[in-house]
């Protein structure tokens, strides 16, 4: 079989799907891309068994059809060195020889039988749920939550994003037990309640390809797998099995102490002051009172300390609360608002961080951070 293709177009598609390929594949065939040529279309697939990503490219200059596995690393490394130009692929399905002809030379690769490439699973029709949403909504949901997901071998349900569908709204949730993000969308609804936990790797793959997607995304899922269908890409992911914890129970409802402050001001102050915190704990102390926030840190072992005063709007009782600075900065970096609201009940309960201005009336974003004990 033969086809002619743009070197840069092919490289763009290969780089997008190559993120699936694991460095520790259990099956040697998974170190390859699967090329399928059929009906004037090249379908390229990469997989690590847990996630399978497929992309489609329409081609004009094709003869023959078939299936071959081509080594991923050597193909992408070669294409990176080409300037934009048409490349001709000539593939023998008898001995799996691949000849790539450029303007000035020829490159020979040996592939493998494409029939040996594992098939991705099919969904069970009796339990399958289908949801359609805009690419922007899905991208926002993943981008705003993925940083809060865990890497916990003992609790795998925490190592992903929980997508919860209901007749009222859709909710994205991620938590590592220290911080939690809940992102609701009121413009995505389903007839009945359903949910799944999307692992972190396919979530980051989607984040990468959704940015260029203009059309809606169709999500289909059952109890084991989910399929995300985009214009040019098709992602099949095995889901995390198990029940996600009841996240609503950890969100405090009565928070009479409310702080409003410029997001960049507090981030920059925390970065400066946290240099002086204990390396073991990264503890920073926030003292709140009369429209002023004091940010302080100290490391008794090295006899160093720092504090800064910041102007803010504050309503509530005077209080001191401690947070791990790295977590607090990470949350503030992921809030999309110029000014943020921090709602607190008391120093032993979680603090809520919210954007002061919403990006859309159809969304509700809440971030939560557990406090640390202040050693007096």
N, C-alpha and C positions, 0 to 999 in steps of 0.2 A: 504494500500500500504506500501511497505517496501523498504528501500535502506540502503547501507553501504557506509560511506564516511569518508575521512580523516578529523580529527578535525581541523588541521591547514589550510588545503586547503579551507574548508568551511568558517572558520573565515576570511581568507583573502578576499574571495569574498563578504562575508556579510559586512565587514568593508568598502569595496569600495562602495557598493550600499547604505549602511546605511547613508552616508553623505547627501543623498537626503531628508531623513525623517525630517520633520519640528517639532520643539518642540511645535508648536501651530497649530496642525492639526484641520481642520474644520470637517473632517470625522474620527471617531474613528478607522475605518478599516485601515487608513493610518499609524497607529502606528505599523503595522504588515509588515512582508515580505510575499509576495505571492510566495509559492512554487508550481511549476507545474512539475509533473513527467510524462514524455512521451518519448518513443523511446530511452531508455537507456540514457536519458539526464535529468538533473535537471535544470530548468530555474527559477531563483530567481529574483523577481521584487520588487522595492521600488519606492514610488511616493509621491509627495506633490501636485499633480494636475497640477502644472506648469511644473515640470520636472519629467520624469519617466526614471529610469535606470534599465536595465535588464542585467543579466550575465548568462552564460551557463556553466555547468559542465558535462563532460562526465563521466558516472558511469558504472561499470561492474556488480555490484551486485544489481539488481533491480527486484522487483516483483510488478505487478499492476501499475496503473497510475491514476492520479487525480490532484485535485487542492485544496490547503488549505492555509489559512492565519495564520501565526504563529507570536506571539508577538516578536517584534524586540529586545527590550531592554533585556528581560530575556534570550533570546537565545544568543545574543552576549556576555552578561555579564557572562553567564555560560561557553561558549566556550573559553573565555579568560583565564579561570582557568585550562583548560585541557592541559596536555602535549600532544605532537603529538601521536595520536593513532586512530585506526578505531572506529567510532561510528555507532551504528545501530539505524535507525529511523523506528518506527512502527507507522503508522498513521491510525486511524479509520475515514472514511469519513461519518459515521453515527452520531457519537457524537463529532467529531473533537478532539478526545483525541490523544495526541502525546506522545509516550514513547521513550525516548532516552536512549539507553543502552551503557554503557562504560565497560571498563575492570573490574571495581570494583563496579559498581552500576547502578541505574536506576533513571531517572528524568522524571517527568510527567508534561506536559504543556497542556493547553486547547487552541485550535486554534479557528478559525472562518471559516465560509463558504467562500471559495475563489471566488465564483461567485459574491460576493458583492463588490469585489475589482474593482475600476473604470478602464475602458478600456482606453488605450491612443488613441489619435485622429489619423485618417488616412489623408494622404496628398491628395490634389486635383490633379488628373492626368493631367488635362488640363493646370495647371500653375506650375507644379512641375519642379524644376531644380535639376540636379544631377551633382555633382563635385567629382572627386577623387583626393586625394593628399596624400603625405607621412605623417605618424604620426609625424615625426620630424618637418615638415613645420608647421603643425597645432599647435603643442606644442610650437614652437618658437613664432608663431604669438600671441598666448594667453599669454605666459609668459612675452613677451616684452611689452604688452599693458595693461593687466588687472589692474595693479597698478594705472593707470592714469584714470580709469573710475570713475564716480561720484556716490554719494548717494544723489540724488536730487529728492525729492518727487514731486516737481513742474514741473520738466523736465525729465520724465522717459526715454526719448530717450537717455539721457546721461549716464544712469545707466547700460551700457553694452559695448560690443565691436562691432563696425561696420565692417562687412565683405563685401567688395566691389569687385565683380568679373567683369573682362572685357576681351576682346580678347588679350590685351597686358600684363596684369598682374593681380595679386590679392593684395588687400590692406586691412590691419587690422588697425583700428583707434580707439583710446579711448581718451577721454578728460573730464576734470571736470571744464572747463572754465579758470582754472589757468595754468594747464599744458596739453600738448597734445602729443601723440605718434602716429606716422605714420610708419607702417612697410610694405614695399612692397616686393612681391615675383614675380620674372619674370619667374619662372619655373611652375607656376600654371596659366592656361588661360582657358577661356570659350568662346564658340562661340558667345554668346550675353552678354550684360551687365545685371547684376542682383545683388541684395544685400539684406542683412538682419542685424538686430541688435540682437546679442546674449546676453541675460541677464548675470549678473555677477555670479550668483550661478551655472548655468550649465557650464559656462566657467571654473570655478574653479574645478567642478567635472571632466571635461575633462582633465584639467591640471594634475589632480591626476592619472587618468588611462592611459593617453597617454604615460607617461614615460616608461611604460612596453610594449608598443605596437611595434611590429616589422613590421607589414604589413601596407598597405595603408588604409586610412580611406575614406569611402564613405559618402558624405554629400548630403542629399536630403532635399529640403525645398520648401515651398509654401509661401503664404502671411501671414500665421498664425503660422506655426510650422516648426521645423527643426528636422531631424533624423540623428544621427551620428552612423554609423555602424563600429565597430571594430571587431577584431577576436573573442573575448569572451564577449564583452559588446555592448550594444545597448542603446543609449540615445535619448529620445524624449523630446524636449524642446519647450515650447510656446515662441514665439518671442516677442520682444518689438515692439509695434505698433507705427507708426509715421515715420516722415522723419528725418533722421540725418542731423544736420546743415552742411552747406557748409564749411568744415574744411580747404579747400585749400585757402580760402580767408584770413585766419588769419596767414598764413605762409608768412613772409616777404621774398621777392625775392632778394632784393638788400641789401647785408650785407657786406660792405667793410672792417669792422674791424674783424680780425680773430686771435683767441687765440688758441695755441696748448699747452697742459699741461698734465703732468702725472695725471691720474685719481685718484689714491690712495693719492697722495700728496694733491690735492685740497680737497678731501673728509675729510682727517684727519685734515687739517687746518680748514675747515668749522666746524667740530665737536668741535674743541677746542674753536674757536673764537665765535661760536654761543651761547655758555654758557653765554656770556656777552651781548647778544642781549636783547631787550625788550621782556618780556614774552607775551605781547599782540600782537606784530607784527612779532617776529622772524626775523627782518630785518638784513641782512648782506650787507655790501657795498663792491663792487669790484672796485678797481682803476686800470686802465690798462694803460701801457705806457712802452716804451723802454725795451722790453723783461723782464718786471717785473709785477707781479700781487700783489697788496696789498689787503688783506682780513681784513675787520674791522667790529666791532660791538660795540654798546654802549647802556647802559640803564641809561638815565638821572635821572630817579627816584631814582636809587640806587647809582648813581655816580660811575659806573663801566664801563670799556671799555677795548678793546683788539684789537691788529692788528698783522698780520703776513705778511712777504714778501715771495713770492714764485718765483722761476725762471721759465720762460716760453718762448715760441716763440710768439711774438705778432707783427702783421702788422696792422697798422691803426692809427687813431687819438687817442690822449689821451682822456680818458673818464672815468666817474664814473657811475655805474649802481647798483641798489639795487634789491635784490631778497629775497624771504622768504626762510630762510635757510633749513627748513624741506623739502620743495618741491625740492630745488636744490640738496640736499643730496640724496633724493629718486630717482631723475632722474639719478644722477651719479652712484648710486648703481645698476641701471638697464641697464647701458651701458656696453657692453661686451668687451670693448677694453682697452688695457693698457694705451694708451694716447687718449685724447678726443679733439675734435675741438669745440670751441664756436664761433659762428658767430653772430655779432651784427651790428645793423645799428645806432641806437641812444638810449639814456637812457629811452625813453618813449615807445619803441617798443620791441616786444618779442625777446628773445634770442634763437638761435637755438643751440642745442647740438647734436653732431654727433660722432660716433666712428671714430678714425683715420684709423684703419685697419678693413676691413669687414671680417666677419666670412665666407662669401660665396659671389661669384660673382653674384649669383642669388637674392641677397637681397639688400634692401636700407632702412636703419633705420634712422629716424629723430625724435628728441624730442624737444619740444618747451616749454619755460617757460615765463609767463608774468612777467614783472618787477614790482617793488614797488617804489613808490615815496620816494626819499631821502629828509628828512627834513633838510634843510641847516640852 
